[in-house]
Amino acid sequence: MTEEELFDLCMYIATSAEGLKDEPKDYGPLRLLEVLERIALYAAKSYNDVFLREIAGEVSENKDLVMTDNERFYRALENLVVRFASEARDRNKRKENKDA
């Protein structure tokens, strides 16, 4: 992530937080997913993180559902959390095995 991209992300977070006061409640998760997508892409490129590359693609595919199919959007979001929990478990196991 370049310095300019990092600045843009920080600005996006700040303006999103401020703007949410006047926006529909579903925009909050959408904006957080936008941040997740950008950070996941950065990690995928910088650390060759295959899981986060997949997550970025999944977020990109599903984030706009908040505008067209709210139920599918929240199911996709739940699936995303389940995938992260599973990946965290796997990464912790690998770390424990490495440390042993």
MOFENPE-V143038 format. One record per run of one state. SS is the DSSP state (h for helix, s for strand, l for the rest). FROM is the first residue (numbers start at 1). TO is the last residue. If there is no record, write none. Layout:
SS;FROM;TO  SS;FROM;TO
This chain:
l;1;2  h;3;22  l;23;25  h;26;47  l;48;49  h;50;62  l;63;64  h;65;68  l;69;69  h;70;99  l;100;100
